[in-house]
Amino acid sequence: MRDRILEAGGVQVRFFWQHDRYAHQVLLRRGGTWVVALATREGSSQDEWPVSPPFQSLEVSDRAPTQALLVGMAGKSHWSASVEIEPDGSCITFDVACRLRAAAGPLGSSYEVGNAQPFHVESTATVTRDEAALHIRPAPAEDALPTTVRWQYRLRPVD
């Protein structure tokens, strides 16, 4: 599986195959070098519940090279996401959903971060961060199963 990269301005999202799913990194251009600012925390097929959505399919259109669509599944749950970088690189928008057919573990997206916190995060979900990690967690599902839980977040580079 080959890497796919969304790029605009001084921002990239790099998708790459890791074990049994696509992981991604968010990179910033610093000088002439791309620096990894965030990297998804990925689990494995052995985990009882995934730490981040387990995406097995990725589509990036040649007509819209700053947009990606992802889908995946684990157990009886299905995930989908769209990722888009604004043309000027000012914002990366993630829109993620999980269709639950059975009781679930905690949903959300988790990232490893470097020493700096290079992004402002805007979200419909709860955002927590420390020096090493960024977690974006939607409210727990309260509807009867099956149900869909959705969370959105925007990353805006700090100048």
MILOMI-545430 format. One line per field, with one value per atom (N, C-alpha, C): atom name; x, y, z. Coordinates in nm, 2 decimals. Layout:
<sites>
a (CA|...) .
east (X|...) .
north (Y|...) .
up (Z|...) .
</sites>
This chain:
<sites>
a (N|CA|C|N|CA|C|N|CA|C|N|CA|C|N|CA|C|N|CA|C|N|CA|C|N|CA|C|N|CA|C|N|CA|C|N|CA|C|N|CA|C|N|CA|C|N|CA|C|N|CA|C|N|CA|C|N|CA|C|N|CA|C|N|CA|C|N|CA|C|N|CA|C|N|CA|C|N|CA|C|N|CA|C|N|CA|C|N|CA|C|N|CA|C|N|CA|C|N|CA|C|N|CA|C|N|CA|C|N|CA|C|N|CA|C|N|CA|C|N|CA|C|N|CA|C|N|CA|C|N|CA|C|N|CA|C|N|CA|C|N|CA|C|N|CA|C|N|CA|C|N|CA|C|N|CA|C|N|CA|C|N|CA|C|N|CA|C|N|CA|C|N|CA|C|N|CA|C|N|CA|C|N|CA|C|N|CA|C|N|CA|C|N|CA|C|N|CA|C|N|CA|C|N|CA|C|N|CA|C|N|CA|C|N|CA|C|N|CA|C|N|CA|C|N|CA|C|N|CA|C|N|CA|C|N|CA|C|N|CA|C|N|CA|C|N|CA|C|N|CA|C|N|CA|C|N|CA|C|N|CA|C|N|CA|C|N|CA|C|N|CA|C|N|CA|C|N|CA|C|N|CA|C|N|CA|C|N|CA|C|N|CA|C|N|CA|C|N|CA|C|N|CA|C|N|CA|C|N|CA|C|N|CA|C|N|CA|C|N|CA|C|N|CA|C|N|CA|C|N|CA|C|N|CA|C|N|CA|C|N|CA|C|N|CA|C|N|CA|C|N|CA|C|N|CA|C|N|CA|C|N|CA|C|N|CA|C|N|CA|C|N|CA|C|N|CA|C|N|CA|C|N|CA|C|N|CA|C|N|CA|C|N|CA|C|N|CA|C|N|CA|C|N|CA|C|N|CA|C|N|CA|C|N|CA|C|N|CA|C|N|CA|C|N|CA|C|N|CA|C|N|CA|C|N|CA|C|N|CA|C|N|CA|C|N|CA|C|N|CA|C|N|CA|C|N|CA|C|N|CA|C|N|CA|C|N|CA|C|N|CA|C|N|CA|C|N|CA|C|N|CA|C|N|CA|C|N|CA|C|N|CA|C|N|CA|C|N|CA|C|N|CA|C|N|CA|C|N|CA|C|N|CA|C|N|CA|C|N|CA|C|N|CA|C|N|CA|C|N|CA|C|N|CA|C|N|CA|C|N|CA|C|N|CA|C|N|CA|C|N|CA|C|N|CA|C) .
east (0.08|0.00|0.09|0.06|0.14|0.09|0.18|0.14|0.06|-0.04|-0.11|-0.10|-0.08|-0.05|-0.15|-0.21|-0.29|-0.20|-0.19|-0.10|-0.16|-0.15|-0.19|-0.11|-0.06|0.01|0.13|0.15|0.26|0.21|0.10|0.04|0.03|0.06|0.03|-0.04|-0.12|-0.17|-0.12|-0.04|0.02|-0.05|-0.11|-0.17|-0.08|-0.06|0.03|-0.03|0.00|-0.05|0.04|-0.03|0.04|-0.03|0.03|-0.02|-0.15|-0.26|-0.39|-0.48|-0.42|-0.51|-0.42|-0.49|-0.43|-0.41|-0.29|-0.26|-0.23|-0.22|-0.19|-0.10|-0.03|0.05|0.01|0.02|0.00|0.13|0.18|0.31|0.30|0.40|0.41|0.54|0.55|0.67|0.74|0.86|0.94|1.07|1.08|1.19|1.17|1.26|1.25|1.22|1.19|1.17|1.03|0.98|0.85|0.87|0.80|0.81|0.68|0.69|0.57|0.52|0.41|0.35|0.26|0.18|0.09|0.09|0.08|0.08|-0.03|-0.12|-0.23|-0.17|-0.23|-0.21|-0.29|-0.22|-0.30|-0.28|-0.38|-0.38|-0.34|-0.39|-0.37|-0.49|-0.50|-0.61|-0.63|-0.53|-0.54|-0.61|-0.63|-0.69|-0.84|-0.89|-1.03|-1.12|-1.06|-1.13|-1.02|-1.04|-0.94|-0.92|-0.79|-0.76|-0.80|-0.78|-0.83|-0.91|-0.99|-1.06|-0.98|-1.02|-0.94|-0.98|-0.92|-0.96|-0.88|-0.95|-0.89|-0.90|-0.97|-0.99|-0.97|-0.90|-0.87|-0.89|-0.95|-0.97|-0.93|-0.84|-0.81|-0.82|-0.91|-0.94|-0.83|-0.79|-0.70|-0.76|-0.89|-0.96|-0.97|-0.96|-0.97|-0.85|-0.73|-0.61|-0.59|-0.68|-0.67|-0.79|-0.85|-0.96|-0.94|-0.98|-0.97|-1.09|-1.13|-1.24|-1.19|-1.23|-1.18|-1.30|-1.29|-1.38|-1.31|-1.37|-1.31|-1.41|-1.37|-1.45|-1.37|-1.43|-1.37|-1.49|-1.49|-1.60|-1.73|-1.83|-1.96|-1.98|-1.87|-1.87|-1.81|-1.86|-1.81|-1.78|-1.66|-1.61|-1.61|-1.63|-1.60|-1.55|-1.48|-1.42|-1.40|-1.41|-1.36|-1.26|-1.15|-1.04|-1.02|-1.02|-1.00|-0.91|-0.81|-0.72|-0.77|-0.79|-0.83|-0.72|-0.75|-0.65|-0.53|-0.55|-0.44|-0.36|-0.41|-0.34|-0.37|-0.47|-0.51|-0.59|-0.64|-0.72|-0.73|-0.73|-0.76|-0.88|-0.98|-1.11|-1.12|-1.15|-1.18|-1.33|-1.40|-1.54|-1.55|-1.57|-1.56|-1.69|-1.72|-1.84|-1.82|-1.89|-1.89|-2.03|-2.06|-2.19|-2.18|-2.25|-2.24|-2.36|-2.33|-2.44|-2.44|-2.33|-2.32|-2.25|-2.26|-2.19|-2.05|-2.00|-1.86|-1.77|-1.64|-1.55|-1.55|-1.45|-1.45|-1.42|-1.49|-1.47|-1.39|-1.32|-1.24|-1.12|-1.05|-0.92|-0.81|-0.70|-0.58|-0.46|-0.38|-0.25|-0.14|-0.02|0.10|0.15|0.20|0.25|0.39|0.46|0.59|0.59|0.70|0.71|0.62|0.60|0.51|0.37|0.28|0.14|0.11|0.14|0.14|0.00|-0.11|-0.24|-0.34|-0.43|-0.55|-0.65|-0.72|-0.82|-0.96|-1.04|-1.18|-1.26|-1.36|-1.42|-1.56|-1.65|-1.78|-1.76|-1.65|-1.62|-1.53|-1.51|-1.42|-1.27|-1.20|-1.05|-0.97|-0.88|-0.79|-0.65|-0.55|-0.42|-0.32|-0.21|-0.10|0.03|0.15|0.27|0.29|0.23|0.26|0.14|0.02|-0.10|-0.21|-0.29|-0.41|-0.52|-0.63|-0.74|-0.87|-0.94|-1.07|-1.17|-1.27|-1.37|-1.51|-1.59|-1.73|-1.81|-1.92|-2.01|-2.05|-2.06|-2.10|-2.24|-2.25|-2.38|-2.49|-2.60|-2.71|-2.84|-2.83|-2.95|-2.94|-3.06|-3.07|-2.98|-2.93|-2.85|-2.94|-2.90|-2.78|-2.79|-2.68|-2.68|-2.54|-2.54|-2.42|-2.37|-2.24|-2.18|-2.08|-2.09|-2.01|-1.93|-1.81|-1.73|-1.65|-1.64|-1.57|-1.47|-1.36|-1.26|-1.18|-1.13|-1.05|-0.91|-0.81|-0.68|-0.63|-0.60|-0.55|-0.41|-0.31|-0.17|-0.15|-0.07|-0.03|0.09|0.08|0.19|0.31) .
north (-0.12|0.00|0.12|0.22|0.33|0.45|0.53|0.65|0.74|0.81|0.92|1.04|1.16|1.28|1.39|1.45|1.58|1.69|1.80|1.91|2.04|2.14|2.28|2.37|2.48|2.57|2.50|2.52|2.46|2.34|2.27|2.16|2.04|1.92|1.79|1.70|1.61|1.49|1.38|1.29|1.17|1.05|0.97|0.85|0.73|0.63|0.52|0.40|0.28|0.15|0.11|0.07|0.02|-0.10|-0.21|-0.35|-0.38|-0.35|-0.38|-0.26|-0.14|-0.02|0.10|0.20|0.33|0.41|0.46|0.56|0.69|0.80|0.92|1.01|1.10|1.20|1.34|1.44|1.57|1.64|1.70|1.76|1.91|1.98|2.12|2.15|2.24|2.28|2.39|2.35|2.45|2.47|2.59|2.62|2.53|2.46|2.37|2.23|2.20|2.06|2.03|1.91|1.87|1.81|1.85|1.80|1.74|1.62|1.55|1.62|1.68|1.75|1.66|1.57|1.48|1.35|1.24|1.10|1.02|0.96|0.89|0.77|0.75|0.64|0.52|0.42|0.31|0.19|0.11|-0.02|-0.13|-0.25|-0.36|-0.44|-0.54|-0.63|-0.71|-0.71|-0.79|-0.71|-0.58|-0.49|-0.52|-0.51|-0.53|-0.42|-0.30|-0.19|-0.09|-0.04|0.05|0.18|0.23|0.35|0.47|0.45|0.55|0.47|0.53|0.46|0.37|0.24|0.15|0.16|0.24|0.26|0.16|0.08|-0.01|0.04|0.14|0.19|0.34|0.39|0.53|0.57|0.68|0.73|0.88|0.91|1.05|1.07|1.17|1.19|1.28|1.26|1.34|1.48|1.49|1.62|1.70|1.63|1.70|1.65|1.69|1.63|1.68|1.76|1.81|1.75|1.64|1.57|1.42|1.36|1.21|1.16|1.04|0.96|0.83|0.79|0.67|0.59|0.46|0.37|0.25|0.19|0.07|0.01|-0.11|-0.17|-0.26|-0.28|-0.37|-0.43|-0.56|-0.62|-0.59|-0.55|-0.51|-0.36|-0.29|-0.14|-0.10|0.01|0.06|0.21|0.25|0.39|0.45|0.58|0.65|0.79|0.85|0.98|1.06|1.19|1.27|1.37|1.39|1.48|1.58|1.71|1.81|1.92|1.96|2.08|2.20|2.31|2.43|2.46|2.52|2.55|2.63|2.72|2.80|2.73|2.61|2.54|2.59|2.68|2.74|2.65|2.54|2.45|2.31|2.21|2.07|2.03|1.98|1.94|1.79|1.73|1.59|1.57|1.49|1.46|1.30|1.25|1.11|1.05|0.93|0.87|0.72|0.67|0.52|0.47|0.37|0.31|0.19|0.20|0.09|0.00|-0.13|-0.23|-0.30|-0.28|-0.35|-0.25|-0.28|-0.19|-0.17|-0.05|-0.01|0.03|0.03|0.09|0.24|0.31|0.46|0.49|0.58|0.63|0.75|0.78|0.90|0.88|0.99|0.99|1.03|0.96|0.99|1.01|1.11|1.15|1.16|1.12|1.14|1.28|1.36|1.50|1.52|1.61|1.64|1.74|1.81|1.90|2.02|2.07|2.18|2.14|2.23|2.20|2.29|2.25|2.33|2.37|2.32|2.35|2.40|2.48|2.51|2.41|2.35|2.25|2.30|2.29|2.33|2.20|2.17|2.04|2.04|1.95|1.92|1.82|1.77|1.66|1.72|1.64|1.68|1.66|1.77|1.76|1.77|1.67|1.68|1.66|1.73|1.71|1.73|1.67|1.69|1.70|1.69|1.71|1.60|1.48|1.37|1.33|1.37|1.32|1.42|1.40|1.48|1.37|1.39|1.30|1.38|1.33|1.39|1.28|1.31|1.21|1.26|1.19|1.24|1.19|1.25|1.21|1.06|0.98|0.84|0.83|0.72|0.70|0.68|0.75|0.74|0.68|0.66|0.61|0.46|0.40|0.25|0.21|0.09|0.04|-0.02|-0.02|0.04|0.20|0.26|0.41|0.46|0.58|0.64|0.75|0.75|0.86|0.93|1.06|1.14|1.25|1.27|1.38|1.45|1.58|1.66|1.74|1.77|1.86|1.92|2.04|2.12|2.15|2.14|2.17|2.30|2.40|2.53|2.55|2.55|2.57|2.70|2.69|2.80|2.87|2.99|3.06|3.08) .
up (0.00|0.00|0.00|-0.09|-0.09|-0.01|0.04|0.12|0.03|0.09|0.02|0.11|0.04|0.11|0.06|0.16|0.13|0.17|0.09|0.12|0.07|0.15|0.12|0.21|0.15|0.23|0.30|0.42|0.50|0.58|0.54|0.61|0.52|0.58|0.52|0.61|0.55|0.62|0.54|0.61|0.54|0.59|0.50|0.54|0.50|0.58|0.55|0.62|0.55|0.60|0.72|0.83|0.95|1.00|0.98|1.02|0.94|1.00|0.93|0.91|0.91|0.89|0.85|0.81|0.78|0.90|0.92|1.03|0.96|1.03|0.97|1.06|0.99|1.06|1.00|1.09|1.05|1.05|0.94|0.93|0.91|0.96|0.93|0.86|0.77|0.71|0.80|0.84|0.92|0.85|0.79|0.70|0.58|0.53|0.42|0.45|0.58|0.63|0.68|0.65|0.70|0.83|0.94|1.07|1.12|1.17|1.22|1.35|1.35|1.46|1.54|1.47|1.54|1.46|1.53|1.47|1.55|1.47|1.54|1.62|1.74|1.82|1.76|1.72|1.66|1.74|1.75|1.82|1.72|1.76|1.67|1.67|1.58|1.57|1.70|1.79|1.91|2.02|2.01|2.11|2.12|2.24|2.26|2.19|2.19|2.13|2.07|1.95|1.89|1.96|1.97|2.04|1.94|1.82|1.71|1.61|1.53|1.43|1.34|1.32|1.24|1.09|1.01|0.87|0.78|0.70|0.61|0.46|0.44|0.30|0.30|0.19|0.18|0.03|0.01|-0.13|-0.13|-0.22|-0.24|-0.39|-0.43|-0.57|-0.63|-0.75|-0.82|-0.85|-0.85|-0.87|-0.74|-0.63|-0.50|-0.41|-0.44|-0.37|-0.23|-0.18|-0.04|0.04|-0.01|0.06|0.05|0.16|0.17|0.24|0.19|0.26|0.30|0.43|0.48|0.54|0.54|0.60|0.66|0.76|0.82|0.92|0.97|1.07|1.16|1.28|1.38|1.45|1.47|1.53|1.46|1.53|1.47|1.44|1.45|1.44|1.31|1.25|1.12|1.14|1.09|1.10|0.96|0.96|0.83|0.87|0.78|0.80|0.67|0.68|0.57|0.64|0.56|0.60|0.49|0.53|0.42|0.48|0.39|0.42|0.34|0.41|0.34|0.23|0.12|0.02|0.06|0.16|0.21|0.32|0.36|0.47|0.61|0.62|0.75|0.84|0.79|0.88|0.82|0.90|0.86|0.94|0.86|0.92|0.91|1.03|1.04|1.08|1.01|1.04|1.05|1.17|1.19|1.25|1.21|1.26|1.28|1.38|1.41|1.42|1.34|1.35|1.45|1.56|1.66|1.65|1.66|1.66|1.79|1.87|2.00|2.10|2.22|2.32|2.28|2.31|2.26|2.37|2.34|2.43|2.40|2.46|2.44|2.29|2.23|2.10|2.10|1.98|1.97|1.88|1.88|1.80|1.90|1.89|1.98|1.90|1.94|1.87|1.97|1.92|1.99|1.95|2.04|2.00|2.05|1.98|2.02|2.14|2.16|2.28|2.26|2.14|2.12|2.09|2.12|2.08|1.96|1.84|1.72|1.66|1.73|1.67|1.78|1.73|1.81|1.77|1.86|1.83|1.86|1.76|1.77|1.75|1.84|1.82|1.88|1.83|1.89|2.00|2.02|2.12|2.23|2.33|2.44|2.40|2.42|2.38|2.51|2.52|2.64|2.58|2.64|2.59|2.71|2.69|2.78|2.70|2.76|2.68|2.57|2.59|2.50|2.41|2.45|2.37|2.36|2.25|2.23|2.21|2.28|2.27|2.24|2.14|2.10|2.12|2.22|2.26|2.24|2.16|2.16|2.28|2.30|2.42|2.39|2.50|2.48|2.42|2.35|2.28|2.39|2.37|2.46|2.40|2.27|2.19|2.20|2.17|2.16|2.04|2.05|1.94|1.84|1.71|1.66|1.66|1.66|1.66|1.60|1.56|1.50|1.59|1.62|1.70|1.61|1.62|1.52|1.60|1.56|1.62|1.51|1.52|1.43|1.50|1.43|1.49|1.38|1.42|1.32|1.39|1.31|1.36|1.29|1.36|1.30|1.35|1.26|1.29|1.37|1.48|1.56|1.48|1.46|1.39|1.48) .
</sites>
